[in-house]
Each structure stands twice: as C-alpha cells, then as structure tokens.
Amino acid sequence: MKQKNDRAFYRKFFTVYIALVLQNVVTLSVNLADNIMLGGYSEVALSGTAAVNQIQFVFQQMIMALGDGLVILSSQYWGKRQTEPMKKIAAQAMHAALFVTVCLFLLVSLFPREILGLFTADEPIIREGMSYLGIIRFTYLFFAMTQILLAVLRGVEIVKIAFYLSVITLCINCGINFVLIYGRFGAPELGAAGAAIGTLAARIAEFVILLAYIAKKAQFLHLSVKSFLKTDRTLSLDYFKITAPMFVVNGLWGLNTALQTVILGHMTSAAIAANSVASTIFLMVKSMAVGAASSASIVIGKTIGEGNMNLVKQYAKKMQKMFVVIGLVSGLVLFLIRIPILELYELTPATREMANTFLLILSVVIVGMSYQMPTNNGIIRGGGSPMFVVKMDLISIWCIVIPLSFFMAFVVQASPAVVVCCLNADQVFKCVPAFIKANFGSWIRELTREDPDREEKKEQ
C-alpha cells in the first residue's frame, strides 16, 4: 500500500512539476533573449528596459497571486469534481486582475518619467526606458487575462498548454526582436522599442491561441464570456480570504525586488545592467523552486479537497526533502552556467565582473530559497494558512532586509556585492520558521463549504 501511495504521489507531483518548470524556463528565456539582444545593442538600452521590467515584475507578481489563489481554491473543488463553483471563482479572479491592470496602465501612462526617475537619475537610461514603456504597457491586459485562464486550467490539472504557449511566445518574440532591435531585412532600427513590439506581438498571439485551446480542448469546463460575468458572494469571500494575504505578500515581494534596482541604481549606473543580467539568469534557475511551489500547492489543495488529511501530512514531509535536493541542484547549476551565459553579453569589464559577483552570491541564496519558498507558498499557503507567510514576509523583508540594505548602501556606503547579500538575506533565514511551521505547527484548513448551486437544488 505504501509503495502504491508513493507512486501516486510522485506521479501527481512530477507530472505537474516538469511541465511548470519547462514553462517557466521557456517563459523566462524570452526575458533572457531580450537581455542578451539589448545587451549586444547598447548597455544603456539594457539598463532602461531593466528599470521598466521592475515595474512589470511587481505587476506580474500581483497577477500571479490572483492566479495562485484561484488554483488553491478551485483545486479543492476539483478534488470533489465540482466545476460550477470553480467558474464563479475564476470570474472573480478575472475581475480583480483587470482592475489591477487598469490601475497600473493609468499610472505608467500618466507618470512615466516620474516612475522611471525612482530607479535612476541617468537621463539616457530614462529616455530608453520611456521608449520601451510606451509600448510594453499594452501587454499588461493580455498578460493578465492569459495568466488567469492558465490558472483555471492548472486548477483542473491541465498544465502542458502553458509550456507550448511559452515556446510559441519565445519564437515570436526572438524573431521580431532580431529584426526590429538591430534593423534587419530593411526594418527600422528601433532598439528598446523593437524589443517591446516583439513582446507585445507575442503576448497577443499567446492569448489568442489559449482561447482557441480552451474552446476546443477544455469543453468540459463550459467556459465562455458569460462565465466571467457570474460571481457568487460567498465564493468571492472565500477567494479573497485566501488570496488577499498572497496578493499582499507577492506585491511586497515584487516591490522588494524593485527596490533592489532602486538601491543599486543610485549607487552606480553599471549596477543596473549587472543586476538585470544576474537576476535574469537567477530567475531562470529559480524556475525549479517556483515549479515546486506551484506543484505542491496543487497536490496539497487537491488532497485536502479529497478529505485525506493524513495523506496531506505525508505528502508535506516527502516534498520538503525534495525541496532540499532541488535547492542543492539549483545552486550548482547557477554556479556552473554563470560564465558561459555572461559571455553571450556585450558588457563592459566592470559590469561583467559585478554581474559575476552577484551570481556567486545568488548561487548560495538559491539553496535556501528552494526550500523555504515551496514550503511556505506551496505547502503552508496551499494548505490554507496564508497569513503565516504574510507575517513572516512583513517582518523579514520590511523590518529587517530593506532597512538594513538602505543603511548599508547609503550610510555605510558598502559595495554593491554587500548590498545584494543584505537584500537576499531573508531567503536563508526564513528556512527555520518554514520548517517549524510545516512540521510542528497547524496549517491544514479543510474546505467544507459545498457548491451553493447544489445546495439550492437540494432545497428545491
């Protein structure tokens, strides 16, 4: 029986995990391709787009939180094979995502120079950033809708389509980038604006293909435009109860990452480009931890929905051991690939050396991150205790990491490498509370609410 349960667990976990990691790697390959091409075109263009991408990163984190909340709640209903409440939860998630999108679009449209001025005082970098931002802001709508629809599919264990979409996006984006950044085949040489056009075209294609897939391959969900107009008050409250803490945590974490660029950008102009290169490579490898967190959330949520609490605890212990292995592998991979990838960039010697130093630091950081992030965001949060993650992030990031980093950067005037260590210190010391909570604390919250439609039918 034990061997049968083990096989079932590994099949559940790795079926989702491999698809999500591949999707993340290919998705981030788009950013890596942008970085390498822009780095070869101009370091100023690279720095300008890096500043804009920090804004985009905060937005993406918030949208992903809305999607993760949808997955956690809907996967529990999927464990009971109830699809009607899932569609109403998806409608609420879509409304929230569109609201965030409109707010950000208006903000960057009305105050582009002021926002970019937060990251750097270098006028050429700001000009390149504004050129990029003027086009990239139109991708926000397509990205938000695509991510919510993919979250709906993840909630019913359909994950491969995300990988295929990422491959298509990569091909479209790289092709257009090559033509428009450098002005190939008679096209105008647009630099950063060309990269933005490539990303916009890829996002539109991604959304259209996903709609076609849902219409043909996910007919059992009966999704239509009308599906996203119907909400349920009780289910909406359930959704926001789970999602609000995650939204806050992801938003603050995205802001923390953006502040890293703010701090480094005001120390030295080369630090913006170096941090952009290092963080892009880091995020590629971090895909293993991100995939583990999403997979853990789906497996835990579905198992809770099936009502097997003992199995939930067994799965949690198995996954924590796997997270440690994933962390060690990630650290080794990042250490080994840093030099070959850095050689693809056209950087000044000072910028290249700084990026290499940042990557050496991140090779250590990712080991701790690969345990604590999937444990917190996958097991604990997926099990129904998101407030623990909120409290831990608020204390670690905003009471310790950010004040310490500002102090070291502008009072002590430490080197950028020391500041990067301070900015990422929470990824290591959050491992201890995560371990204690996952193994000795209470974090499982069983979803007992039934489908409102079904209860109404019973009364009739």
Order of alpha helices (4+ residues) and beta strands (2+ residues): alpha-alpha-alpha-alpha-alpha-alpha-alpha-alpha-alpha-alpha-alpha-alpha-alpha-alpha-alpha-alpha-alpha-alpha
